[in-house]
């Protein structure tokens, strides 16, 4: 690749996507600055630490075969944790707990599915793992499988837990089936939470010569002749040869108001959201259920400290969530409903509570992967030198995997832009 020495890139947004793009560009030789409006880097990957407990912003999992792990390994970013493997995962249906089918024995013994549905479950999961795909929505794909209501609800629950997305009538079948395959190949819960990854990405960025600015709110991004100029709330301005917007679609459109394609994405985006209750407990009560997945209701509970170091000796960290449908409001009872799930699954938890974190309507991902329109690419139409990255960009993955994959592609595209004249001369 031609030497980009002397070329500069400003990155707006210091979450996972912004930091990964920064490391790639810095190591390639570009002069890189990252501007983060918040007082800390990491975005939704930040972790709250208190009294030896580590609470992520809702349940977080690193997909073993996903793009985020691939990029971490590619960049040499270390991490530690454990494979999520609850001893007895349960499905909650019509108020009753049932064993979730995870192997032959549990499939045979579960009361969740009848005999015909058990055979159907094996058939459909085998098809998914063998590469099943679809051209329309996930709901349309399920229509073609001729599923009973209970089996369909079970597959929808599996889709929710692997993607956070509670929108079968909207989400792309192809993308959802890919995500389900990814989830079925296993996830890791990380020791000390996801802030460890953020810190190590920041260290890698600094080692590559990247300048990191927190509390630096960018107000406008505009073309300035052949270059780009960003203007900050403090009145300062910074010019560069290229800009990467590693922010959500609404923020990107507001920063670059003259770019029609970004305005269109902001109008079309439907965020993936959830209510979450994250609990730090002094102990784990006898009879507590380590993993519960709602079948007929969009709920989730998981004891993350079973697999990862997230609590002091004897303590426990458990995450509960309700996946929200598109445009669904959290409701006044958002947290009390999650507490009711905890009452049913973890008897006696209230006496053990040390800390909690409540998030209502939390944005998990900036846009559902829709069946009726593709996600935008990393190069912005009619804005040469302007690139985007995040969990709403590109063709690969969902959630953090999409953010990581698009960040790497945005960095590559920016490098090609920075070196285009050199490449032509060569």
Secondary structure, 3 states (H helix, E strand, C coil): CCCCCCCEEEEECCCHHHHHHHHHHHHHCCEEEEECCCCCCCHHHCEEEECCEEEECCCCCEECCCHHHHHHHHHCCCCCEEECCCCCCEEEECCEEEECCCCHHHHHHCCCCCHHHHHHHHHHHHHHHCCCCCCCEHHHHHHCCCCCHHHHHHHHHHHHHHHCCCCCCCEEHHHHHHHHHHHHCCEEEECCCCHHHHHHHHHHHHHCCCEEECCCCEEEEEEECCEEEEEECCCCEEEECEEEECCCHHHHHHHCCCCHHHHHHHHHCCCEEEEEEEEEECCCCCCCCCEEEECCCCEEEEEHHHCCCCCCCCCEEEEEEEEECCCCCCCCCHHHHHHHHHHHHCCCHHHHEEEEEEEEEEEEECCCCECCCCCECCECCCCCCEEECCCCECCCCCHHHHHHHHHHHHHHHHHHHHCHHHHHHC
